[in-house]
Amino acid sequence: MIDMVDELIDLEERGWTALTGGEAAAREFYDAVMDKEVVMLFPGGIILSSRDEILRSMGGPPWAWFRITEPRTLALGNDAGLIAYGVKAQREGGEVYAALISNAYVRRGGEWKMVFHQPTPE
């Protein structure tokens, strides 16, 4: 499952890079990566499961920088996996954001698609 590990870590790096590129870059990346059905759970009891709603939520200021730490993956079968890691990130002039992130992916047509996302602020 080495390929899965490398692929999921690379996917997360590319996702955070897109989030540093602004609204259009973030929406383009996640529109391509999210599965048809996806669930995102956020602090405060916020649950998003509409692709359009999720893409609209990416309109905030871009991250200026990020650092992923201690990524861990778990194979959930040949075509499904979970990745969990720590992240520190900061928006221009903002406080440093620190969280634990967990994302689940399925492979469809040879490409990884996000089906679940949950950040847990530290």
C-alpha positions, 0 to 999 in steps of 0.5 A: 500500500506504499502507493496509496500512502504517497498518493494521499499525502501528495493529494493533501499537499496539492489541496493545501497548495490550492488553498494558498492560491486563492478562491479560484484555485481552491474551487478548481482543485476541490471540484475535481477532487471531491466525489459526487457525494461528500460529507464535511464535519466542522466545529460548531456542529456544521455539516456540509454535504452539498458539493455546491455549498462546499465549493461556495464556502471556499471564498475566504482569504487564502492561506499564506503558508501551511505545514503538514506534520505526521501524516498517517494513512489507513487502507480501507480496501484496495480503492479506499483510504483514510489520511490523518495528519496535523497541520499548521497554517496561517492567513496573511495577518491572521493567527496560526491555525493548528488542527488535526485533519482526517480525510477519506478517499475512494478511487474512482476511474483511477483517481482519488475522490474525497468522500469525507473531511473533518478538521479538529482544531488543536 
